[in-house]
Amino acid sequence: MAKGLRAIRTARGWSQDRLVHEMRRFAEQRLLDIAAAASLKTYISEWENGRRTITDRYAAILRPLLGATDAELRGETEAQEPQADGYADLLSRIDAAGSLSESMVPSFLAQTELLRTMDRQMGATGLVDQMNGHLAAMEEALTFAVLPGMRRPIATALAGASTLAAWQALDAGAVDRAWRRYELAKKAAQDADSPLYLAHAMGEQAYVLAEAGRPQLAVELVRDAQRTQPERQSPRLRAWLAAAEAELCAAAGPEMESAARSALERATALLPDDGETRDADMLSIFLNTGHLTRWRGNVLAKLGDASAMEELYASLDSADDSFVRANSGLYCDLTQAHLARGELDDARSHLQKARLLANRTGSVRFRRRVELLTGRL
């Protein structure tokens, strides 16, 4: 328990006093009655040192504030779902799952889309309860769906939602949860017989490896994703995977510069020129010419290429304001590009904007990048 709350709080860069302030502000906005600031400071210290258990009342405040689950706050292992007890109960769940495959899957997909939109605009931390409940409902339905025709639509919905949940966990700094969510997505994709969702989950999971300090293994994983039944992958997904490979190669070091540039060229060649932003077969993928321009600028900035500046400013001019977290990354890229040219004033200006957006979405991942760039100024 001592490791749970303290680790989550420090990953966000908050002091105990800042957590007290945020808890009280959260409570005031929702007309909740909580302890005074001095008492909360004592509670937090005792929670972090294992002398007091976090009650459900305060956990309900801490979860959306910190983007953590109950198990993560308390340093516990995720609880397993209880098994159905008795034949009558089992058959009841099987019957319910059978009806879900027809009537509830569109609702599952609509809920995932809503959570994706909220995440893009506001960040992941405040959605932890909704996402956990959403995944639990789909896992329950899939567990008791019997025949493949019943299982596939639920599994497909679960695969898409799980990759979203995993990316949210990674953004919130919950690396273990992110990894497990990607494993869930991969298993669901296999159940759905969907090489698209399987390859996408593998491609995103590679970022966990890269940020954990295993860039070479990350590159191997994203390349393996591209070899996962490529004949059944859509052109937009193949372009996305190639762009991901380029970014991961650029992050792996100068020895992979050639591979990064080659992957960028493949991504450009593969991207359909159809004017669409999303893949009709896989709504998890957002990629058009504008997005790829931003991605190319990101890769070139990592490589120290002077041409990155042109790509990044072109992306900035056409940036969609609803992609708040992505725009934080864009400002980080511009900071990095200006630093490479020794233009410190411009770098500071863009870094300040990146910091504001990272704080707005509660992104631990981009906060870390901002702090790394700050150290270079």
Rosetta blueprint (number, residue, H / E / L):
1 M L
2 A H
3 K H
4 G H
5 L H
6 R H
7 A H
8 I H
9 R H
10 T H
11 A H
12 R L
13 G L
14 W L
15 S L
16 Q H
17 D H
18 R H
19 L H
20 V H
21 H H
22 E H
23 M H
24 R H
25 R H
26 F H
27 A H
28 E H
29 Q H
30 R L
31 L L
32 L L
33 D L
34 I L
35 A L
36 A L
37 A H
38 A H
39 S H
40 L H
41 K H
42 T H
43 Y H
44 I H
45 S H
46 E H
47 W H
48 E H
49 N L
50 G L
51 R L
52 R L
53 T L
54 I L
55 T L
56 D H
57 R H
58 Y H
59 A H
60 A H
61 I H
62 L H
63 R H
64 P H
65 L H
66 L H
67 G L
68 A L
69 T L
70 D H
71 A H
72 E H
73 L H
74 R H
75 G L
76 E L
77 T L
78 E L
79 A L
80 Q L
81 E L
82 P L
83 Q L
84 A L
85 D L
86 G L
87 Y H
88 A H
89 D H
90 L H
91 L H
92 S H
93 R H
94 I H
95 D H
96 A H
97 A H
98 G H
99 S H
100 L H
101 S H
102 E H
103 S H
104 M L
105 V H
106 P H
107 S H
108 F H
109 L H
110 A H
111 Q H
112 T H
113 E H
114 L H
115 L H
116 R H
117 T H
118 M H
119 D H
120 R H
121 Q H
122 M H
123 G L
124 A L
125 T H
126 G H
127 L H
128 V H
129 D H
130 Q H
131 M H
132 N H
133 G H
134 H H
135 L H
136 A H
137 A H
138 M H
139 E H
140 E H
141 A H
142 L H
143 T H
144 F L
145 A L
146 V L
147 L L
148 P H
149 G H
150 M H
151 R H
152 R H
153 P H
154 I H
155 A H
156 T H
157 A H
158 L H
159 A H
160 G H
161 A H
162 S H
163 T H
164 L H
165 A H
166 A H
167 W H
168 Q H
169 A H
170 L H
171 D H
172 A L
173 G L
174 A L
175 V H
176 D H
177 R H
178 A H
179 W H
180 R H
181 R H
182 Y H
183 E H
184 L H
185 A H
186 K H
187 K H
188 A H
189 A H
190 Q H
191 D H
192 A L
193 D L
194 S L
195 P H
196 L H
197 Y H
198 L H
199 A H
200 H H
201 A H
202 M H
203 G H
204 E H
205 Q H
206 A H
207 Y H
208 V H
209 L H
210 A H
211 E H
212 A L
213 G L
214 R L
215 P H
216 Q H
217 L H
218 A H
219 V H
220 E H
221 L H
222 V H
223 R H
224 D H
225 A H
226 Q H
227 R L
228 T L
229 Q L
230 P H
231 E H
232 R H
233 Q L
234 S L
235 P H
236 R H
237 L H
238 R H
239 A H
240 W H
241 L H
242 A H
243 A H
244 A H
245 E H
246 A H
247 E H
248 L H
249 C H
250 A H
251 A H
252 A H
253 G L
254 P H
255 E H
256 M H
257 E H
258 S H
259 A H
260 A H
261 R H
262 S H
263 A H
264 L H
265 E H
266 R H
267 A H
268 T H
269 A H
270 L H
271 L L
272 P L
273 D L
274 D L
275 G L
276 E L
277 T L
278 R E
279 D E
280 A L
281 D L
282 M E
283 L E
284 S E
285 I E
286 F E
287 L L
288 N L
289 T H
290 G H
291 H H
292 L H
293 T H
294 R H
295 W H
296 R H
297 G H
298 N H
299 V H
300 L H
301 A H
302 K H
303 L H
304 G L
305 D L
306 A L
307 S L
308 A H
309 M H
310 E H
311 E H
312 L H
313 Y H
314 A H
315 S H
316 L H
317 D H
318 S L
319 A L
320 D L
321 D L
322 S L
323 F L
324 V H
325 R H
326 A H
327 N H
328 S H
329 G H
330 L H
331 Y H
332 C H
333 D H
334 L H
335 T H
336 Q H
337 A H
338 H H
339 L H
340 A H
341 R L
342 G L
343 E L
344 L H
345 D H
346 D H
347 A H
348 R H
349 S H
350 H H
351 L H
352 Q H
353 K H
354 A H
355 R H
356 L H
357 L H
358 A H
359 N H
360 R H
361 T H
362 G L
363 S L
364 V H
365 R H
366 F H
367 R H
368 R H
369 R H
370 V H
371 E H
372 L H
373 L H
374 T H
375 G L
376 R L
377 L L
